[in-house]
Amino acid sequence: MNGKPLVSIVSAGLSKFGKHEGLYARELFSYAAKEAFDHCPNLNPKQDVKAMFIGHMGEAYEHQGHTGSAVADWSGLLGVPATRTEAACASSGAALRSGIYAVLSGLADVVIVGGVEKMTHRSTAEVTEFLAMASDYPFEQFHGITFPGLFALMATAHMNAYGTTQEHMAKVAVKNHHNASLNPKAHLQKEITVEKVLDSKPVAWPFKMYDCSLITDGASCIVLTKPELASKYTDQPVQIIGSGQASDTIGLYERKSLTSLLSTKTAAKTAYDMAALTPQKVQVAEVHDCFTYVELMDYEDLGFCPVGKSGELIDSGETCLGGRLPVNTSGGLKAKGHPVGATGTAQVYEIYLQLTGQADKRQVKDAKVGLTHNVGGSGATATVHLYRSEN
Ligand SMILES: CC(C)(COP(=O)(O)OP(=O)(O)OC[C@H]1O[C@@H](n2cnc3c(N)ncnc32)[C@H](O)[C@@H]1OP(=O)(O)O)[C@@H](O)C(=O)NCCC(=O)NCCS
């Protein structure tokens, strides 16, 4: 493909992330869709949109599956072919892939991709159980391990192999909380310190509360079209120039490595090759930081630093706003929040803002090339996408 645009993003919307008492997921999604439609006056949604792919992980939260059709109806798009995509926390990363397939196939010129999850009306114990359903049942869930526990095993292996410390992880939390404090749509807008992270209550060693992502309600929505049609809808399209997705064993215990995700590395290679880009060309990235350690592992798997050197990278400050490669300018899953089905396309929303100069206090100066990275489960799915703006 040599860096040619696969599809163009012509609009995007995001609900406020946080606690939305009394709202159903379908209503939450309509807020994200409304923002995307309002910002694209030349789009006639009912007439132009030919398909919808909606990431949604769990029917247990609201006793409600069949989310594609439900959100199509509540967004004023009754009748449009609408399909739910499910790949655990990468459900809307997978929705994006499906949208790209639909546009590239020629079957649909304009496609909505997005995602939604309503979680906060459930207790933390219930949410933890529902999330764990995306891990292996007979060998993991059955024995009581949860996602904090699975990712803690990976963190421990990395600490042992490379000397990574709890302080390195805490610095990821401090950075992402700072970024979220600049994002009015983030779940939490409070700065924290390394000491506060280290003093927070233990969850699964080495993780403390502030190492964990937030249980959040939220929805996200992106409008995709063919590059040759983009000018009909906007004079600031963002081009998707690389798309990778890979799978791995659902069980962590079957993997060869505990210190990296093969799915991320494979998806990243596919996306970089398609875009004809190297990791050094990325100027802003939203990566999957469901736990602070995971952002460090992502730096290595995405090629932002050599293997074993992610601790040095976070120490250097290069991934902070104002650094060489700002990561998770939105606040990430850590502080913007992680409404699991919505996360993948919420990352795209941030990169869309950054590459169109709309990220306000979090704006990365002159950003032209961006990356998103979304992980499902303990890494049985990963998606990586690369973006370029031409303005
Ligand atoms: C860390 C965790 C266990 C804390 O849950 P909890 O102990 O029930 O905490 P509560 O919901 O009672 O919240 C207590 C306070 O801590 C804050 N808080 C909760 N989780 C937080 C987090 N992860 N980071 C920062 N603050 C958090 C709340 O905002 C609340 O603050 P307030 O008292 O000012 O309102 C929960 O956030 C969690 O499970 N996170 C991980 C989710 C996950 O596994 N996602 C999928 C990854 S694959």
The ligand as a MOL file (V3000), in Angstrom:
LIG
                    3D

  0  0  0     0  0            999 V3000
M  V30 BEGIN CTAB
M  V30 COUNTS 48 50 0 0 0
M  V30 BEGIN ATOM
M  V30 1 C -8.6860 -0.2230 41.1720 0
M  V30 2 C -10.1360 -0.6110 41.4640 0
M  V30 3 C -10.1820 -2.0350 41.9760 0
M  V30 4 C -10.6940 0.3680 42.5210 0
M  V30 5 O -12.0370 0.0570 42.7400 0
M  V30 6 P -12.7240 0.3560 44.1820 0
M  V30 7 O -11.7880 -0.0520 45.2620 0
M  V30 8 O -14.0790 -0.2650 44.1710 0
M  V30 9 O -12.8130 1.9230 44.2100 0
M  V30 10 P -14.1380 2.7980 44.3170 0
M  V30 11 O -14.9530 2.6370 43.0550 0
M  V30 12 O -14.7950 2.5180 45.6200 0
M  V30 13 O -13.5580 4.2760 44.3190 0
M  V30 14 C -12.9720 4.8640 45.4740 0
M  V30 15 C -12.2910 6.1580 45.0380 0
M  V30 16 O -11.1180 5.8460 44.2730 0
M  V30 17 C -11.2110 6.4060 42.9580 0
M  V30 18 N -10.7400 5.3600 42.0380 0
M  V30 19 C -11.2940 4.1530 41.8090 0
M  V30 20 N -10.5480 3.4670 40.9210 0
M  V30 21 C -9.5180 4.2730 40.5870 0
M  V30 22 C -8.4250 4.1260 39.6890 0
M  V30 23 N -8.2730 3.0070 38.9860 0
M  V30 24 N -7.5440 5.1570 39.5740 0
M  V30 25 C -7.7130 6.3060 40.2910 0
M  V30 26 N -8.7470 6.4970 41.1510 0
M  V30 27 C -9.6320 5.4820 41.3030 0
M  V30 28 C -12.6820 6.7030 42.7540 0
M  V30 29 O -12.8420 7.7900 41.8350 0
M  V30 30 C -13.1420 7.0450 44.1410 0
M  V30 31 O -12.7770 8.3910 44.4300 0
M  V30 32 P -13.7310 9.3370 45.3270 0
M  V30 33 O -13.7920 8.6550 46.6800 0
M  V30 34 O -13.0060 10.6440 45.3190 0
M  V30 35 O -15.0470 9.3450 44.6140 0
M  V30 36 C -11.0040 -0.4690 40.1550 0
M  V30 37 O -10.8650 0.8330 39.6350 0
M  V30 38 C -10.5960 -1.4790 39.0940 0
M  V30 39 O -10.9350 -2.6530 39.1730 0
M  V30 40 N -9.8870 -1.0520 38.0380 0
M  V30 41 C -9.4200 -1.9460 36.9860 0
M  V30 42 C -10.4830 -2.1650 35.9310 0
M  V30 43 C -10.0390 -3.2180 34.9430 0
M  V30 44 O -9.5720 -4.2870 35.3190 0
M  V30 45 N -10.2340 -2.9580 33.6340 0
M  V30 46 C -9.8960 -3.8820 32.5800 0
M  V30 47 C -8.4570 -3.9970 32.4100 0
M  V30 48 S -8.0090 -5.3430 31.3440 0
M  V30 END ATOM
M  V30 BEGIN BOND
M  V30 1 1 1 2
M  V30 2 1 2 3
M  V30 3 1 2 4
M  V30 4 1 2 36
M  V30 5 1 4 5
M  V30 6 1 5 6
M  V30 7 2 6 7
M  V30 8 1 6 8
M  V30 9 1 6 9
M  V30 10 1 9 10
M  V30 11 2 10 11
M  V30 12 1 10 12
M  V30 13 1 10 13
M  V30 14 1 13 14
M  V30 15 1 14 15
M  V30 16 1 15 16
M  V30 17 1 15 30
M  V30 18 1 16 17
M  V30 19 1 17 18
M  V30 20 1 17 28
M  V30 21 1 18 19
M  V30 22 1 18 27
M  V30 23 2 19 20
M  V30 24 1 20 21
M  V30 25 1 21 22
M  V30 26 2 21 27
M  V30 27 1 22 23
M  V30 28 2 22 24
M  V30 29 1 24 25
M  V30 30 2 25 26
M  V30 31 1 26 27
M  V30 32 1 28 29
M  V30 33 1 28 30
M  V30 34 1 30 31
M  V30 35 1 31 32
M  V30 36 2 32 33
M  V30 37 1 32 34
M  V30 38 1 32 35
M  V30 39 1 36 37
M  V30 40 1 36 38
M  V30 41 2 38 39
M  V30 42 1 38 40
M  V30 43 1 40 41
M  V30 44 1 41 42
M  V30 45 1 42 43
M  V30 46 2 43 44
M  V30 47 1 43 45
M  V30 48 1 45 46
M  V30 49 1 46 47
M  V30 50 1 47 48
M  V30 END BOND
M  V30 END CTAB
M  END
